[in-house]
Amino acid sequence: SAGSDTVVCSNSDISLNATIGGLASSATWTSDGSGSFNNVNSLIAVYTPSNADMLAGSVTLTITTDDPIGACPSVSSALTLAVNEAATITVNSTIEACINDEIPLVSTIGGAATSVTWSNGAGIFNVSPNELSPGYTPSAIENTNGGLTLDVTTNDPDGTGPCPAATEVVEIQINQLPTV
C-alpha cells in the first residue's frame, strides 16, 4: 500500500509510509512528476515536489514490490499528491535609518500570495499596513530605543489547506543624529 491520496504544499517535503507484505522483500518508488525521492528503495521515503509538479497541480507516486520467488508477480500501489502552490515573500531584512525619518519598506510577494500585512510596530504607516511598500515613521519610543522589528505576512494562499502564510522579519536600526 502506497498510502492515501493527499494535498501537499509545493515547498514541503512529503514523508511517505508504504507497507508491503506476502513474499515481497523490497519495493521501489517511482513518480510521474519530476520531483525527487531521498531514497527510492525505502518504504518511508521522502518526496520533494518540483516546480513542474506544482504547475501540473498533482503528481502520482507509485510503489512497486520486487518480483517474489514463485508464481506470484510483483504488485504496485499508487497515491496522488495534489500540489498547492506555496506563498513566498522577500524583504530587505535589515534597514538603517536616521532618527525621525520615514523608513521606506519594500516587500515582494510570489507563489500563491496575493496580499500582505505589516505588523508589530508602534509607529505610523504612511498608507495602509496592507500595502506591499508602505513608509513607516517610528514612534518616539522606537526612536529612543534605537531600533525596532516589523513583521510582514502574506495571506494564507489555500485557506485551510497545507500551505501556510509566509512571514519575514525586518530589523530596523535607528541611528541618532551626530552632535557637535
C-alpha positions in Angstrom: 0.0 0.0 0.0 1.4 3.4 -1.0 -0.9 5.2 1.4 -3.8 7.6 0.9 -4.1 10.5 -1.6 -3.4 13.8 0.0 -3.0 17.5 -0.6 0.5 18.9 -0.1 2.3 22.3 -0.3 4.8 22.9 -3.1 7.5 23.9 -0.6 7.2 20.9 1.6 8.8 17.5 1.7 6.3 14.7 1.9 7.0 11.8 4.2 5.8 8.6 2.7 4.9 5.4 4.7 4.3 2.4 2.4 3.7 -1.1 3.5 4.5 -4.4 1.8 3.6 -8.0 2.7 3.4 -11.5 1.4 6.6 -12.8 -0.1 7.7 -9.2 -1.1 11.0 -8.3 0.5 11.7 -4.9 -1.1 10.0 -2.1 -3.1 10.8 0.9 -5.3 9.1 4.3 -5.6 8.6 6.0 -8.9 6.8 9.2 -9.9 5.1 10.6 -12.9 6.4 14.0 -11.9 9.9 15.5 -11.8 10.4 15.8 -8.0 12.9 13.7 -6.1 12.9 10.9 -3.5 15.6 10.8 -0.8 15.7 7.0 -1.2 13.5 5.3 -3.8 14.1 1.9 -2.1 12.8 3.0 1.3 9.2 2.3 2.4 9.4 5.6 4.4 10.9 7.7 1.7 10.7 11.5 1.5 9.4 13.1 -1.8 10.3 16.7 -2.7 7.9 18.1 -5.3 9.4 20.1 -8.2 8.2 23.4 -9.7 6.8 21.3 -12.6 4.8 19.2 -10.1 3.3 22.4 -8.7 2.5 23.7 -12.1 0.9 20.4 -13.1 -1.2 20.5 -9.9 -0.7 16.9 -8.9 1.7 14.0 -9.1 1.2 10.3 -8.8 3.7 8.3 -6.7 3.8 4.5 -7.2 5.5 1.9 -5.1 6.2 -1.5 -6.7 7.4 -4.6 -4.9 10.1 -6.9 -6.0 9.2 -10.0 -8.0 9.0 -12.6 -5.3 10.0 -16.2 -5.7 7.3 -18.4 -7.1 4.3 -17.9 -9.4 3.2 -14.5 -7.9 4.2 -11.3 -9.8 5.3 -8.0 -8.3 2.5 -5.6 -7.4 2.1 -1.8 -7.3 0.1 0.7 -5.4 -0.2 4.4 -6.2 -1.2 7.6 -4.4 -1.9 11.0 -5.8 -0.5 14.2 -4.3 -2.5 17.3 -5.1 0.2 20.1 -5.0 -0.9 23.5 -3.9 1.4 26.5 -4.6 3.1 28.0 -1.6 3.2 31.7 -0.8 6.6 33.5 -0.9 7.7 36.9 0.3 11.0 38.8 0.1 12.1 41.9 2.0 15.2 43.7 3.0 15.8 42.1 6.3 18.0 44.9 7.8 17.4 48.6 7.3 19.3 51.6 8.8 17.6 54.9 9.2 18.1 58.3 10.9 16.0 59.2 13.9 12.6 60.7 13.0 12.9 59.7 9.3 10.2 57.9 7.4 11.5 54.5 6.5 10.7 53.0 3.1 9.6 49.4 3.4 9.6 47.1 0.4 8.2 43.6 0.1 7.8 41.4 -3.0 5.3 38.5 -3.0 5.3 35.4 -5.1 3.8 32.0 -5.5 0.2 31.9 -4.4 0.4 35.0 -2.2 -1.9 37.9 -3.2 -1.6 40.3 -0.2 0.5 41.3 2.8 0.0 42.8 6.3 2.8 44.6 8.1 2.7 44.4 11.9 4.4 44.8 15.3 5.3 48.4 15.1 4.3 51.2 17.5 4.8 53.9 14.9 2.7 55.0 11.9 2.4 53.6 8.4 2.1 56.4 5.7 -0.5 54.2 3.9 -2.3 51.0 4.8 -0.2 48.3 6.5 -1.6 46.1 3.8 0.4 47.7 1.1 3.5 45.9 -0.4 5.7 49.0 0.1 4.5 51.4 2.8 6.5 54.1 4.5 6.9 53.8 8.3 7.5 56.5 10.8 8.9 55.1 14.1 7.3 56.1 17.4 9.2 58.2 19.9 10.0 55.1 22.0 11.3 53.2 18.9 13.5 56.3 18.1 14.8 56.4 21.6 15.4 52.6 21.8 17.5 52.8 18.6 15.5 50.2 16.6 12.5 48.0 16.1 11.4 44.9 14.4 8.5 44.7 11.9 6.8 41.5 10.6 5.3 41.2 7.1 3.0 38.3 6.5 1.2 37.1 3.3 -2.3 35.9 3.1 -2.9 32.2 3.6 -2.8 31.0 0.0 -5.0 28.0 0.3 -7.2 28.7 3.3 -7.4 25.5 5.4 -5.0 23.7 3.1 -1.4 22.7 3.8 0.3 25.9 2.7 0.7 28.5 5.4 1.1 32.2 5.1 4.7 33.3 4.6 6.3 35.7 7.1 9.5 37.7 7.1 11.1 39.9 9.8 12.6 43.3 9.1 15.1 44.6 11.6 15.4 48.4 11.6 18.3 50.2 13.2 17.7 53.8 14.1 20.8 55.9 14.2 20.9 59.1 16.4 21.9 62.3 14.8 25.6 63.3 15.4 26.3 66.2 17.8 29.0 68.8 17.7 
